[in-house]
Amino acid sequence: MRALKVLLVLVVIFGGLFVAADRVAVNLAESKAADKLGSMNGITSTPKVSIKGFPFLTQVAARNLDEVDADLDHLAARSEGRTLTLKHMSAQFHDVALTSDYSSIESAASATATAEISYADLTNAAGGGVKISYGGEKDGHAQVKISPNVPLLSSFEVTGTIDIVHGDTVRVRADHIPAMCRALPSCEREVRTQTDHGWKLDQLPGNLKLEKLTATAQGISVTASGTNVKITG
């Protein structure tokens, strides 16, 4: 009986040491993964990374992690000198392979991500005193209200559509230009330079493809996904 008790104590002690070592190792790996993701173009803050699955050390031995989650803030997309900032993005990488020296993450069998864009960020990206706000949905497409800044006219508002094109670009485009503007020389062209924009989000981790865009009163939500995702940085 005494020997059994001693054995149980040793199992508990060594089990605790293994768990402690496992947690230390996963914390170090999360830090290195955050550094790698943070070194990608367009990312201006250090991501928060969480590696799922236990034990971690057995995953490392197999050079494969079940899941790596990342929260990233302030991703920047640029178009024609204007910058659109994604205030937050959450990404989940599944079946993640490690590099041959076990020092970093390399690729994922699949990944999904959700990014948030505020109307304030859209307004800042449009520039020139233009204001963009929530416009509801029409025929399944997200709508925005755009208030251009045209000196020759009193303030007016147009309805625009915000959608995804080519799997990598968030586009805003005015649906119609008021007749009073079309009657003035160059007015429609000037308004279009303020209302029509496309921001290419080519710095998403692993070049994930944009799939769906939804609009709410709080902002725009964009989802993306990919397979055989290469994680470079």
C-alpha positions in Angstrom: 0.0 0.0 0.0 2.8 2.4 0.9 4.5 1.7 -2.5 1.2 2.4 -4.3 0.8 5.7 -2.5 4.4 6.7 -3.4 3.7 5.8 -7.0 0.6 7.9 -7.1 2.4 10.9 -5.6 5.1 10.5 -8.2 2.5 10.3 -11.0 0.9 13.5 -9.7 4.2 15.3 -9.5 5.5 14.3 -12.9 2.0 14.9 -14.4 2.1 18.4 -13.0 5.6 19.0 -14.3 4.5 17.8 -17.7 1.5 20.1 -17.8 3.7 23.0 -16.6 6.3 22.3 -19.3 3.5 21.9 -21.9 2.0 25.3 -21.0 5.5 27.0 -21.0 6.1 25.6 -24.5 2.7 26.6 -25.8 3.2 30.2 -24.5 6.5 30.4 -26.3 5.1 29.0 -29.5 2.2 31.5 -29.3 4.7 34.4 -29.0 6.7 33.2 -32.0 3.5 32.7 -34.1 2.3 36.2 -33.2 5.7 37.6 -34.3 5.4 35.9 -37.7 1.8 37.0 -38.3 2.7 40.5 -37.2 5.5 40.8 -39.7 3.1 40.5 -42.7 2.4 43.6 -44.8 -0.5 45.8 -43.6 -0.4 44.6 -40.0 0.4 47.5 -37.6 -0.1 45.8 -34.2 1.0 42.6 -32.6 -1.6 39.8 -33.0 -2.9 37.8 -30.1 -2.4 34.1 -30.8 -4.0 31.1 -29.1 -2.9 27.5 -29.9 -5.6 25.0 -29.2 -5.4 21.3 -28.2 -3.7 19.4 -25.4 -1.1 18.3 -24.9 0.9 20.7 -27.1 4.2 18.9 -27.0 2.8 15.8 -28.7 1.5 18.1 -31.5 4.9 19.6 -31.8 6.5 16.1 -32.0 4.2 15.4 -35.0 5.0 18.9 -36.5 1.3 19.6 -36.7 -1.0 21.8 -34.6 -4.8 21.2 -34.4 -5.8 24.8 -34.4 -4.2 28.3 -34.2 -6.4 31.3 -33.5 -5.3 34.9 -34.1 -6.9 38.2 -33.3 -5.4 41.1 -35.3 -6.2 44.8 -35.0 -5.7 47.7 -37.5 -5.1 46.0 -40.8 -4.5 48.6 -43.5 -5.6 48.4 -47.2 -4.6 51.1 -49.6 -6.1 52.3 -52.9 -5.3 55.5 -54.9 -3.5 57.0 -51.9 -6.4 56.3 -49.5 -6.1 53.8 -46.7 -9.0 51.7 -45.3 -8.4 50.3 -41.9 -10.0 47.1 -40.7 -10.3 47.7 -37.0 -10.3 44.0 -36.1 -10.0 40.6 -37.6 -10.3 37.1 -36.1 -8.7 34.1 -37.9 -8.7 30.4 -37.3 -6.1 28.1 -38.9 -6.7 24.4 -38.8 -4.3 21.5 -39.2 -1.3 23.8 -39.0 2.1 22.5 -40.1 5.4 23.6 -38.4 8.6 24.4 -40.2 11.2 21.6 -40.5 13.2 23.1 -37.6 10.0 23.3 -35.4 10.7 27.0 -34.9 7.6 28.5 -36.5 4.2 27.9 -38.2 4.4 27.4 -41.9 1.0 26.5 -43.5 -2.6 25.4 -42.7 -4.8 22.9 -44.4 -7.7 25.4 -44.0 -8.5 28.8 -42.5 -11.4 31.1 -41.9 -11.5 34.8 -40.9 -13.9 37.5 -40.0 -13.0 41.2 -40.3 -14.9 44.3 -39.1 -15.0 47.6 -40.8 -16.6 50.6 -39.2 -18.4 53.4 -41.1 -16.0 55.9 -39.5 -13.1 54.0 -41.1 -14.9 54.0 -44.5 -15.5 57.7 -44.1 -11.8 58.3 -43.3 -10.8 56.2 -46.3 -13.0 58.1 -48.7 -11.5 61.4 -47.6 -12.4 64.9 -48.9 -15.2 65.5 -46.4 -17.2 62.5 -47.7 -19.4 60.7 -45.2 -20.4 57.0 -45.4 -23.1 55.6 -43.2 -25.4 52.6 -42.9 -27.9 52.2 -45.7 -29.6 48.8 -45.0 -29.8 46.0 -47.6 -31.5 45.7 -51.0 -32.0 42.5 -52.9 -29.5 40.8 -50.6 -26.8 43.4 -51.2 -25.4 45.7 -48.4 -26.2 49.4 -48.9 -24.5 52.5 -47.6 -25.4 56.2 -47.7 -22.8 58.4 -49.1 -22.7 62.2 -48.7 -20.3 63.7 -51.3 -18.7 67.1 -50.9 -19.5 69.2 -54.1 -18.8 72.9 -53.7 -21.3 74.0 -56.4 -24.2 72.1 -54.8 -25.8 72.1 -51.4 -25.4 68.9 -49.4 -27.0 65.8 -50.9 -26.9 62.1 -50.3 -26.7 59.1 -52.6 -27.3 55.4 -52.0 -24.4 53.1 -52.7 -23.6 49.4 -52.8 -20.8 47.8 -50.9 -19.7 44.4 -52.1 -16.7 42.1 -52.8 -15.1 41.8 -56.2 -12.4 39.4 -57.4 -12.3 37.7 -54.0 -9.8 40.3 -52.6 -11.4 43.8 -52.9 -14.0 45.6 -50.9 -15.8 48.0 -53.3 -18.1 51.0 -52.7 -20.0 52.4 -55.6 -22.9 54.9 -55.9 -26.0 53.4 -57.5 -27.3 56.6 -59.0 -26.2 60.2 -59.3 -29.0 62.8 -58.9 -30.2 64.6 -62.0 -29.2 68.0 -60.6 -25.6 66.8 -60.6 -25.7 65.1 -64.0 -26.9 68.5 -65.4 -23.6 70.2 -64.4 -20.4 69.8 -66.3 -18.0 67.4 -64.7 -20.2 67.0 -61.6 -20.9 63.3 -62.0 -17.2 62.6 -62.5 -16.3 64.6 -59.4 -18.9 62.8 -57.3 -17.8 59.4 -58.6 -14.2 60.2 -57.5 -15.6 60.6 -54.0 -18.2 57.8 -53.9 -16.6 55.0 -55.9 -13.7 53.2 -54.3 -12.1 49.7 -54.2 -9.7 48.6 -51.5 -7.7 45.5 -52.2 -7.2 43.4 -49.1 -4.2 41.5 -50.4 -2.4 41.4 -47.0 -4.8 39.0 -45.3 -3.0 36.0 -43.7 -2.3 33.4 -46.4 -4.0 35.5 -49.0 -7.4 34.3 -47.8 -10.3 35.0 -50.3 -13.1 37.3 -49.3 -16.4 35.4 -49.5 -19.3 37.3 -47.9 -20.0 40.9 -46.8 -22.9 41.9 -44.5 -23.9 45.4 -43.2 -25.4 46.3 -39.9 -26.0 49.6 -38.2 -22.7 49.0 -36.3 -20.5 48.4 -39.3 -19.5 46.0 -42.1 -18.6 42.4 -41.4 -16.4 40.6 -44.0 -15.7 36.8 -44.0 -12.9 35.1 -45.8 -11.6 31.5 -46.1 -8.9 29.4 -47.8 -7.3 26.0 -48.1 -3.7 25.0 -48.3 -2.9 28.4 -46.7 0.7 29.5 -46.7 1.7 31.6 -43.7 4.5 33.9 -44.6 6.1 36.8 -42.8 
